[in-house]
Amino acid sequence: MKIGFFDSGLGGLTIMDAVRAAMPQYDYYYYGDTAHVPYGDKTEAEVYELTKAGVTHLFEQGALIVIIACNTASAETLRKLQDTFLVEAYPDRRILGMIIPTIETLLAAGSTKPLLIGTKRTVDSGKYQIELDKVSETHIALQSLATPTLVPYLEAKSSNKACAELTQLLHAYAHPFDALILGCTHYTILTDCVRNQYGDQCVVLSQDEIIPTKLQEYLSRHPTLEHALTKGRNTTCYYSGASHTI
Ligand code: DGL
């Protein structure tokens, strides 16, 4: 069986590529919902239905574990999918998200003044603060900034424009921060852009650098799942709309 990845478009590919580089032996299947990108300004109900459809597709294609490589979908659907849909329809499968591994990494970095940037849906959901409060021994007030103009540039492969836009937004942001969470998988493409400018003053958390290790740790804690994963080194990509390569 395969490891599946779900995202609204291009962002999740960066996560899958990083996982494949770390663990090339497995079989992978990617679902990019490019017919409906961006998710960041959709309603919670819309994001839930689209994500459930994508996850169902991945399970039907033989995914044992689905990684929702999308913060917006992780924020709005993960707990609900795990607690209801998975239990009722696919009890032997697993769905994992982006937020908890990122928060664990944030805490390990010792940040006390983190800033999250992400889509409007991710920021409005408050899920990062909720999950942070569950695991942090002290209260850490998460600052957040919605940056909805970036995904359209990144889907159009205009990373220079996205970098210029993000630079402007961060320059205008008046409050100090000691960690910057790139809380949208599309933003992994902007890691160098922000590290070049803010790398001296804060830790930059990019999820393509977080998820491979976290998944390796997860598989070593769950050997039965690991044994059920086929080791054929195959990758399939499926797009509901326009296709992408990076
Ligand atoms: N890449 C996604 C995320 O991590 C979604 C971006 C979008 O579709 O708006 O939030």
Boltz pocket constraint, residues with backbone or C-beta under 6 A from the ligand:
constraints:
  - pocket:
      binder: B
      contacts: [[A, 7], [A, 8], [A, 9], [A, 11], [A, 12], [A, 37], [A, 38], [A, 39], [A, 40], [A, 41], [A, 69], [A, 70], [A, 71], [A, 72], [A, 73], [A, 118], [A, 119], [A, 122], [A, 151], [A, 183], [A, 184], [A, 185], [A, 186]]
      max_distance: 6.0
